[in-house]
Amino acid sequence: MLGSQVIPTLIGNLDRADARLLAAMGAVASHLDPEEVIMAMRSAVIHPQRTDRGRIGAMTILERFLGQRPDDDLLASLKDPEGVAVSSLEEVLEEAESSPATLIHYIEGLDQQEPQIVLAVAASLRAMGQVSDPPLKPQRAVEPLRMMAQDVREEIAAEAVDALGSMGLPEAARALQTLLPIVWPPVQPLAERLLRKLQFSGVEVAPLPAPEPEWRALISPLNGLGQQSVWFIQGSRWSEYARFLNVLLSDRGGAVEAIGQARVPVQMLPPRQSPGHLHDVA
């Protein structure tokens, strides 16, 4: 009953939904009857009078919130998917200044898009980052490219790294520094070469700062599946709560899963010890 009232509102807002509204709509859709809302979103994608922006929004909800990858018929219904993704980029960057989660949602959406769409976004960010006019905020292009450089598709990761290397910005150099340990191994030499190129061209490349003393990391041994957990914990000895991030690593797939909490009672975590201490975690 609730779906019949809510779904028309969701569909009616697809053409005007920005990244933040789309995330909220997706969260609502995930609590409705799956069969009913999936059918409605698929119909929205192929509706001849709907804009490409609305169709992309419907496909994003299908993929990210309803677990439905678009088939060839849905993808073929888009007139200009690259143009839609690029046209929404400026809007996302504006919103991300006050709501960083907007950028995360946008990049997560690109993870599910065809390579040519993501490469078009990377090209737009490259051009944006090469602008020498400070009021245009060329540094805004750095963070989305840094995130795209971690794409599981090597072609996209390499393009994002190359775009960062084309910008004469200290922020781009810092992004390349942070990417060196985590990019795909075939892309790492490119990142190293571009970082040296920026340094030789006069871009400031400062050493990475030491971790803040409130942070500590705990690493588990490998299990029989070739996996291990890395716990990142932030909190002083006198804190009642700590920030917690658990990253699951695989010897084949790298970082495959992560979960975090902003406030975890310190009693639930191993006590702070000197580096190298072996904890017994039941």
Short mmCIF file of the C-alpha atoms (twelve columns), coordinates in Angstrom:
data_MODEL
# 
_entry.id   MODEL 
# 
loop_
_atom_site.group_PDB 
_atom_site.id 
_atom_site.type_symbol 
_atom_site.label_atom_id 
_atom_site.label_alt_id 
_atom_site.label_comp_id 
_atom_site.label_asym_id 
_atom_site.label_seq_id 
_atom_site.Cartn_x 
_atom_site.Cartn_y 
_atom_site.Cartn_z 
_atom_site.pdbx_PDB_model_num 
ATOM 1   C CA . MET A 1   0.000  0.000   0.000   1 
ATOM 2   C CA . LEU A 2   2.819  2.378   0.907   1 
ATOM 3   C CA . GLY A 3   4.605  1.635   -2.364  1 
ATOM 4   C CA . SER A 4   1.647  2.722   -4.469  1 
ATOM 5   C CA . GLN A 5   1.808  6.132   -2.779  1 
ATOM 6   C CA . VAL A 6   5.578  6.599   -2.704  1 
ATOM 7   C CA . ILE A 7   6.737  5.147   -6.022  1 
ATOM 8   C CA . PRO A 8   4.984  7.776   -8.211  1 
ATOM 9   C CA . THR A 9   6.728  10.480  -6.167  1 
ATOM 10  C CA . LEU A 10  10.107 8.802   -6.698  1 
ATOM 11  C CA . ILE A 11  9.519  8.463   -10.433 1 
ATOM 12  C CA . GLY A 12  8.290  12.044  -10.692 1 
ATOM 13  C CA . ASN A 13  11.503 13.394  -9.167  1 
ATOM 14  C CA . LEU A 14  13.982 11.413  -11.280 1 
ATOM 15  C CA . ASP A 15  14.493 14.103  -13.930 1 
ATOM 16  C CA . ARG A 16  15.450 16.773  -11.390 1 
ATOM 17  C CA . ALA A 17  17.228 14.674  -8.739  1 
ATOM 18  C CA . ASP A 18  20.745 15.772  -7.839  1 
ATOM 19  C CA . ALA A 19  23.220 13.342  -6.255  1 
ATOM 20  C CA . ARG A 20  22.005 13.988  -2.710  1 
ATOM 21  C CA . LEU A 21  18.308 13.637  -3.564  1 
ATOM 22  C CA . LEU A 22  19.025 10.540  -5.626  1 
ATOM 23  C CA . ALA A 23  20.734 8.895   -2.644  1 
ATOM 24  C CA . ALA A 24  17.732 9.685   -0.453  1 
ATOM 25  C CA . MET A 25  15.336 8.336   -3.075  1 
ATOM 26  C CA . GLY A 26  17.387 5.164   -3.378  1 
ATOM 27  C CA . ALA A 27  17.305 4.646   0.379   1 
ATOM 28  C CA . VAL A 28  13.519 4.962   0.320   1 
ATOM 29  C CA . ALA A 29  13.224 2.609   -2.660  1 
ATOM 30  C CA . SER A 30  15.222 -0.067  -0.845  1 
ATOM 31  C CA . HIS A 31  12.467 -0.307  1.789   1 
ATOM 32  C CA . LEU A 32  9.611  -0.767  -0.691  1 
ATOM 33  C CA . ASP A 33  8.283  -3.943  -2.273  1 
ATOM 34  C CA . PRO A 34  11.193 -5.085  -4.502  1 
ATOM 35  C CA . GLU A 35  9.111  -6.400  -7.382  1 
ATOM 36  C CA . GLU A 36  6.956  -3.282  -7.531  1 
ATOM 37  C CA . VAL A 37  9.738  -0.702  -7.309  1 
ATOM 38  C CA . ILE A 38  12.071 -2.572  -9.684  1 
ATOM 39  C CA . MET A 39  9.347  -2.725  -12.327 1 
ATOM 40  C CA . ALA A 40  8.660  0.989   -11.891 1 
ATOM 41  C CA . MET A 41  12.341 1.939   -12.206 1 
ATOM 42  C CA . ARG A 42  12.827 -0.227  -15.294 1 
ATOM 43  C CA . SER A 43  9.790  1.407   -16.875 1 
ATOM 44  C CA . ALA A 44  11.261 4.823   -16.067 1 
ATOM 45  C CA . VAL A 45  14.502 3.929   -17.848 1 
ATOM 46  C CA . ILE A 46  12.792 2.999   -21.111 1 
ATOM 47  C CA . HIS A 47  10.101 5.710   -21.026 1 
ATOM 48  C CA . PRO A 48  10.481 7.665   -24.309 1 
ATOM 49  C CA . GLN A 49  9.610  11.046  -22.755 1 
ATOM 50  C CA . ARG A 50  12.066 10.839  -19.869 1 
ATOM 51  C CA . THR A 51  15.379 12.682  -19.999 1 
ATOM 52  C CA . ASP A 52  18.690 10.837  -20.000 1 
ATOM 53  C CA . ARG A 53  19.355 12.333  -16.587 1 
ATOM 54  C CA . GLY A 54  16.188 10.736  -15.235 1 
ATOM 55  C CA . ARG A 55  17.048 7.430   -16.869 1 
ATOM 56  C CA . ILE A 56  20.538 7.457   -15.380 1 
ATOM 57  C CA . GLY A 57  18.971 8.192   -11.999 1 
ATOM 58  C CA . ALA A 58  16.606 5.235   -12.311 1 
ATOM 59  C CA . MET A 59  19.464 2.946   -13.331 1 
ATOM 60  C CA . THR A 60  21.553 4.188   -10.415 1 
ATOM 61  C CA . ILE A 61  18.773 3.305   -7.988  1 
ATOM 62  C CA . LEU A 62  18.380 -0.097  -9.633  1 
ATOM 63  C CA . GLU A 63  22.094 -0.859  -9.343  1 
ATOM 64  C CA . ARG A 64  23.140 0.670   -6.039  1 
ATOM 65  C CA . PHE A 65  20.026 0.265   -3.935  1 
ATOM 66  C CA . LEU A 66  18.062 -2.586  -5.496  1 
ATOM 67  C CA . GLY A 67  20.889 -4.854  -6.668  1 
ATOM 68  C CA . GLN A 68  19.741 -4.911  -10.302 1 
ATOM 69  C CA . ARG A 69  22.365 -4.468  -13.005 1 
ATOM 70  C CA . PRO A 70  20.920 -2.910  -16.188 1 
ATOM 71  C CA . ASP A 71  20.649 -5.199  -19.185 1 
ATOM 72  C CA . ASP A 72  21.536 -4.249  -22.754 1 
ATOM 73  C CA . ASP A 73  18.015 -3.038  -23.519 1 
ATOM 74  C CA . LEU A 74  18.128 -0.509  -20.689 1 
ATOM 75  C CA . LEU A 75  21.597 0.733   -21.632 1 
ATOM 76  C CA . ALA A 76  20.610 1.053   -25.292 1 
ATOM 77  C CA . SER A 77  17.722 3.344   -24.355 1 
ATOM 78  C CA . LEU A 78  20.117 6.128   -23.324 1 
ATOM 79  C CA . LYS A 79  20.806 8.755   -25.965 1 
ATOM 80  C CA . ASP A 80  23.947 10.332  -24.460 1 
ATOM 81  C CA . PRO A 81  25.046 8.662   -21.201 1 
ATOM 82  C CA . GLU A 82  28.498 10.269  -21.327 1 
ATOM 83  C CA . GLY A 83  26.965 13.719  -21.610 1 
ATOM 84  C CA . VAL A 84  24.627 13.087  -18.702 1 
ATOM 85  C CA . ALA A 85  27.442 11.968  -16.411 1 
ATOM 86  C CA . VAL A 86  29.623 14.942  -17.334 1 
ATOM 87  C CA . SER A 87  26.807 17.487  -17.080 1 
ATOM 88  C CA . SER A 88  26.041 16.428  -13.508 1 
ATOM 89  C CA . LEU A 89  29.706 16.626  -12.483 1 
ATOM 90  C CA . GLU A 90  29.783 20.383  -11.828 1 
ATOM 91  C CA . GLU A 91  26.670 20.107  -9.692  1 
ATOM 92  C CA . VAL A 92  28.190 17.261  -7.677  1 
ATOM 93  C CA . LEU A 93  31.418 19.176  -7.052  1 
ATOM 94  C CA . GLU A 94  29.476 22.181  -5.819  1 
ATOM 95  C CA . GLU A 95  27.460 20.071  -3.402  1 
ATOM 96  C CA . ALA A 96  30.519 18.129  -2.238  1 
ATOM 97  C CA . GLU A 97  32.006 21.287  -0.723  1 
ATOM 98  C CA . SER A 98  29.349 21.160  1.993   1 
ATOM 99  C CA . SER A 99  28.467 17.458  1.807   1 
ATOM 100 C CA . PRO A 100 31.449 15.195  0.941   1 
ATOM 101 C CA . ALA A 101 29.167 12.154  0.857   1 
ATOM 102 C CA . THR A 102 27.694 13.531  -2.381  1 
ATOM 103 C CA . LEU A 103 30.989 12.925  -4.160  1 
ATOM 104 C CA . ILE A 104 31.240 9.419   -2.735  1 
ATOM 105 C CA . HIS A 105 27.767 8.579   -4.042  1 
ATOM 106 C CA . TYR A 106 28.665 9.979   -7.467  1 
ATOM 107 C CA . ILE A 107 31.883 7.948   -7.748  1 
ATOM 108 C CA . GLU A 108 30.093 4.821   -6.530  1 
ATOM 109 C CA . GLY A 109 27.617 5.359   -9.350  1 
ATOM 110 C CA . LEU A 110 30.473 5.549   -11.864 1 
ATOM 111 C CA . ASP A 111 31.719 2.172   -10.640 1 
ATOM 112 C CA . GLN A 112 28.687 0.624   -12.333 1 
ATOM 113 C CA . GLN A 113 28.866 2.614   -15.577 1 
ATOM 114 C CA . GLU A 114 30.387 1.573   -18.872 1 
ATOM 115 C CA . PRO A 115 34.082 2.499   -19.286 1 
ATOM 116 C CA . GLN A 116 33.438 5.129   -21.961 1 
ATOM 117 C CA . ILE A 117 31.165 7.031   -19.570 1 
ATOM 118 C CA . VAL A 118 33.748 7.025   -16.785 1 
ATOM 119 C CA . LEU A 119 36.543 7.995   -19.177 1 
ATOM 120 C CA . ALA A 120 34.458 10.959  -20.358 1 
ATOM 121 C CA . VAL A 121 34.157 12.118  -16.746 1 
ATOM 122 C CA . ALA A 122 37.914 11.695  -16.257 1 
ATOM 123 C CA . ALA A 123 38.577 13.796  -19.360 1 
ATOM 124 C CA . SER A 124 36.293 16.536  -18.047 1 
ATOM 125 C CA . LEU A 125 38.072 16.498  -14.676 1 
ATOM 126 C CA . ARG A 126 41.448 16.654  -16.435 1 
ATOM 127 C CA . ALA A 127 40.391 19.790  -18.287 1 
ATOM 128 C CA . MET A 128 38.968 21.283  -15.102 1 
ATOM 129 C CA . GLY A 129 42.194 20.666  -13.180 1 
ATOM 130 C CA . GLN A 130 44.379 22.274  -15.845 1 
ATOM 131 C CA . VAL A 131 42.621 25.640  -15.646 1 
ATOM 132 C CA . SER A 132 44.968 28.280  -14.232 1 
ATOM 133 C CA . ASP A 133 42.245 30.617  -12.952 1 
ATOM 134 C CA . PRO A 134 42.032 30.193  -9.114  1 
ATOM 135 C CA . PRO A 135 38.383 31.357  -8.853  1 
ATOM 136 C CA . LEU A 136 37.418 28.321  -10.952 1 
ATOM 137 C CA . LYS A 137 38.829 26.073  -8.201  1 
ATOM 138 C CA . PRO A 138 40.836 23.636  -10.347 1 
ATOM 139 C CA . GLN A 139 41.814 21.719  -7.188  1 
ATOM 140 C CA . ARG A 140 38.234 20.422  -6.988  1 
ATOM 141 C CA . ALA A 141 39.123 17.935  -9.717  1 
ATOM 142 C CA . VAL A 142 41.757 16.217  -7.588  1 
ATOM 143 C CA . GLU A 143 39.657 14.267  -5.097  1 
ATOM 144 C CA . PRO A 144 37.279 12.644  -7.619  1 
ATOM 145 C CA . LEU A 145 40.261 11.629  -9.754  1 
ATOM 146 C CA . ARG A 146 42.032 10.215  -6.694  1 
ATOM 147 C CA . MET A 147 38.962 8.090   -6.003  1 
ATOM 148 C CA . MET A 148 38.622 7.038   -9.649  1 
ATOM 149 C CA . ALA A 149 42.291 5.977   -9.656  1 
ATOM 150 C CA . GLN A 150 41.246 3.179   -7.291  1 
ATOM 151 C CA . ASP A 151 38.772 1.761   -9.814  1 
ATOM 152 C CA . VAL A 152 39.101 -1.990  -10.300 1 
ATOM 153 C CA . ARG A 153 39.263 -1.406  -14.060 1 
ATOM 154 C CA . GLU A 154 42.895 -0.792  -14.929 1 
ATOM 155 C CA . GLU A 155 42.079 1.404   -17.936 1 
ATOM 156 C CA . ILE A 156 40.115 3.829   -15.777 1 
ATOM 157 C CA . ALA A 157 42.638 3.793   -12.937 1 
ATOM 158 C CA . ALA A 158 45.453 4.619   -15.364 1 
ATOM 159 C CA . GLU A 159 43.469 7.443   -16.978 1 
ATOM 160 C CA . ALA A 160 42.695 9.001   -13.591 1 
ATOM 161 C CA . VAL A 161 46.345 8.790   -12.517 1 
ATOM 162 C CA . ASP A 162 47.474 10.298  -15.817 1 
ATOM 163 C CA . ALA A 163 44.979 13.147  -15.390 1 
ATOM 164 C CA . LEU A 164 46.371 13.902  -11.930 1 
ATOM 165 C CA . GLY A 165 49.876 13.990  -13.363 1 
ATOM 166 C CA . SER A 166 48.815 16.583  -15.932 1 
ATOM 167 C CA . MET A 167 47.862 19.135  -13.259 1 
ATOM 168 C CA . GLY A 168 50.455 21.504  -11.865 1 
ATOM 169 C CA . LEU A 169 48.860 21.445  -8.433  1 
ATOM 170 C CA . PRO A 170 50.356 20.506  -5.046  1 
ATOM 171 C CA . GLU A 171 47.037 18.804  -4.294  1 
ATOM 172 C CA . ALA A 172 47.510 16.541  -7.328  1 
ATOM 173 C CA . ALA A 173 51.020 15.649  -6.188  1 
ATOM 174 C CA . ARG A 174 49.719 14.771  -2.734  1 
ATOM 175 C CA . ALA A 175 47.015 12.601  -4.312  1 
ATOM 176 C CA . LEU A 176 49.640 10.690  -6.303  1 
ATOM 177 C CA . GLN A 177 51.688 10.193  -3.135  1 
ATOM 178 C CA . THR A 178 48.741 8.651   -1.326  1 
ATOM 179 C CA . LEU A 179 47.892 6.468   -4.327  1 
ATOM 180 C CA . LEU A 180 51.323 4.846   -4.683  1 
ATOM 181 C CA . PRO A 181 50.707 2.072   -2.122  1 
ATOM 182 C CA . ILE A 182 47.183 1.237   -3.291  1 
ATOM 183 C CA . VAL A 183 46.867 1.541   -7.083  1 
ATOM 184 C CA . TRP A 184 46.914 -1.505  -9.325  1 
ATOM 185 C CA . PRO A 185 50.535 -2.778  -9.635  1 
ATOM 186 C CA . PRO A 186 50.632 -2.126  -13.420 1 
ATOM 187 C CA . VAL A 187 49.599 1.503   -12.767 1 
ATOM 188 C CA . GLN A 188 52.108 2.141   -9.982  1 
ATOM 189 C CA . PRO A 189 55.099 2.922   -12.281 1 
ATOM 190 C CA . LEU A 190 52.958 5.515   -14.065 1 
ATOM 191 C CA . ALA A 191 52.065 7.178   -10.758 1 
ATOM 192 C CA . GLU A 192 55.724 7.223   -9.681  1 
ATOM 193 C CA . ARG A 193 56.851 8.698   -13.002 1 
ATOM 194 C CA . LEU A 194 54.193 11.410  -12.980 1 
ATOM 195 C CA . LEU A 195 54.991 12.342  -9.388  1 
ATOM 196 C CA . ARG A 196 58.662 12.818  -10.303 1 
ATOM 197 C CA . LYS A 197 57.605 14.842  -13.348 1 
ATOM 198 C CA . LEU A 198 55.545 17.192  -11.184 1 
ATOM 199 C CA . GLN A 199 58.425 17.586  -8.765  1 
ATOM 200 C CA . PHE A 200 60.914 18.378  -11.537 1 
ATOM 201 C CA . SER A 201 58.499 20.931  -13.000 1 
ATOM 202 C CA . GLY A 202 58.543 22.886  -9.743  1 
ATOM 203 C CA . VAL A 203 55.349 21.642  -8.105  1 
ATOM 204 C CA . GLU A 204 55.748 21.392  -4.349  1 
ATOM 205 C CA . VAL A 205 55.918 17.745  -3.291  1 
ATOM 206 C CA . ALA A 206 56.112 17.701  0.497   1 
ATOM 207 C CA . PRO A 207 56.737 14.480  2.436   1 
ATOM 208 C CA . LEU A 208 53.612 12.800  3.697   1 
ATOM 209 C CA . PRO A 209 52.949 13.751  7.318   1 
ATOM 210 C CA . ALA A 210 53.380 11.212  10.078  1 
ATOM 211 C CA . PRO A 211 50.149 9.642   11.359  1 
ATOM 212 C CA . GLU A 212 48.480 11.577  14.135  1 
ATOM 213 C CA . PRO A 213 49.379 10.086  17.532  1 
ATOM 214 C CA . GLU A 214 45.742 9.302   18.296  1 
ATOM 215 C CA . TRP A 215 45.657 6.770   15.473  1 
ATOM 216 C CA . ARG A 216 46.838 3.170   15.742  1 
ATOM 217 C CA . ALA A 217 46.566 0.099   13.514  1 
ATOM 218 C CA . LEU A 218 46.134 -3.569  14.375  1 
ATOM 219 C CA . ILE A 219 46.787 -6.266  11.780  1 
ATOM 220 C CA . SER A 220 45.596 -9.850  11.998  1 
ATOM 221 C CA . PRO A 221 47.505 -12.849 10.599  1 
ATOM 222 C CA . LEU A 222 46.441 -14.362 7.288   1 
ATOM 223 C CA . ASN A 223 43.703 -16.953 7.486   1 
ATOM 224 C CA . GLY A 224 43.363 -20.038 5.335   1 
ATOM 225 C CA . LEU A 225 41.637 -18.028 2.599   1 
ATOM 226 C CA . GLY A 226 44.514 -15.584 2.264   1 
ATOM 227 C CA . GLN A 227 42.628 -12.830 4.070   1 
ATOM 228 C CA . GLN A 228 43.513 -10.580 6.972   1 
ATOM 229 C CA . SER A 229 41.889 -7.665  8.758   1 
ATOM 230 C CA . VAL A 230 43.413 -4.272  9.434   1 
ATOM 231 C CA . TRP A 231 41.829 -2.243  12.219  1 
ATOM 232 C CA . PHE A 232 42.325 1.517   12.279  1 
ATOM 233 C CA . ILE A 233 41.428 3.071   15.632  1 
ATOM 234 C CA . GLN A 234 41.428 6.759   16.569  1 
ATOM 235 C CA . GLY A 235 41.206 7.782   20.204  1 
ATOM 236 C CA . SER A 236 43.428 8.874   23.067  1 
ATOM 237 C CA . ARG A 237 44.130 6.813   26.179  1 
ATOM 238 C CA . TRP A 238 41.499 8.820   28.033  1 
ATOM 239 C CA . SER A 239 38.732 8.659   25.423  1 
ATOM 240 C CA . GLU A 240 35.502 6.842   26.197  1 
ATOM 241 C CA . TYR A 241 34.786 6.288   22.510  1 
ATOM 242 C CA . ALA A 242 36.958 5.698   19.466  1 
ATOM 243 C CA . ARG A 243 36.550 5.915   15.713  1 
ATOM 244 C CA . PHE A 244 36.950 2.479   14.162  1 
ATOM 245 C CA . LEU A 245 37.559 1.217   10.625  1 
ATOM 246 C CA . ASN A 246 37.997 -2.447  9.720   1 
ATOM 247 C CA . VAL A 247 39.420 -3.201  6.257   1 
ATOM 248 C CA . LEU A 248 39.437 -6.777  4.972   1 
ATOM 249 C CA . LEU A 249 42.423 -7.516  2.736   1 
ATOM 250 C CA . SER A 250 42.813 -10.409 0.322   1 
ATOM 251 C CA . ASP A 251 46.117 -11.627 -1.088  1 
ATOM 252 C CA . ARG A 252 44.382 -11.825 -4.475  1 
ATOM 253 C CA . GLY A 253 41.852 -9.011  -4.493  1 
ATOM 254 C CA . GLY A 254 43.444 -6.347  -2.279  1 
ATOM 255 C CA . ALA A 255 40.992 -4.413  -0.101  1 
ATOM 256 C CA . VAL A 256 37.708 -6.251  -0.621  1 
ATOM 257 C CA . GLU A 257 35.500 -4.993  2.198   1 
ATOM 258 C CA . ALA A 258 35.396 -2.267  4.842   1 
ATOM 259 C CA . ILE A 259 33.150 -1.306  7.718   1 
ATOM 260 C CA . GLY A 260 33.450 1.519   10.212  1 
ATOM 261 C CA . GLN A 261 31.841 3.161   13.201  1 
ATOM 262 C CA . ALA A 262 32.253 6.748   14.394  1 
ATOM 263 C CA . ARG A 263 31.723 5.933   18.094  1 
ATOM 264 C CA . VAL A 264 32.799 2.584   19.512  1 
ATOM 265 C CA . PRO A 265 33.188 2.152   23.304  1 
ATOM 266 C CA . VAL A 266 36.900 1.723   23.974  1 
ATOM 267 C CA . GLN A 267 36.136 -1.224  26.269  1 
ATOM 268 C CA . MET A 268 35.177 -3.195  23.152  1 
ATOM 269 C CA . LEU A 269 38.608 -2.671  21.563  1 
ATOM 270 C CA . PRO A 270 42.081 -3.937  22.490  1 
ATOM 271 C CA . PRO A 271 43.875 -1.461  24.778  1 
ATOM 272 C CA . ARG A 272 46.591 0.775   23.381  1 
ATOM 273 C CA . GLN A 273 50.032 -0.851  23.606  1 
ATOM 274 C CA . SER A 274 53.496 -0.155  22.266  1 
ATOM 275 C CA . PRO A 275 54.148 -0.940  18.572  1 
ATOM 276 C CA . GLY A 276 54.708 -4.631  17.944  1 
ATOM 277 C CA . HIS A 277 52.565 -5.810  20.839  1 
ATOM 278 C CA . LEU A 278 50.677 -9.049  20.133  1 
ATOM 279 C CA . HIS A 279 47.008 -8.896  21.142  1 
ATOM 280 C CA . ASP A 280 44.872 -11.938 21.905  1 
ATOM 281 C CA . VAL A 281 41.478 -11.134 20.377  1 
ATOM 282 C CA . ALA A 282 38.842 -13.783 21.003  1 
# 
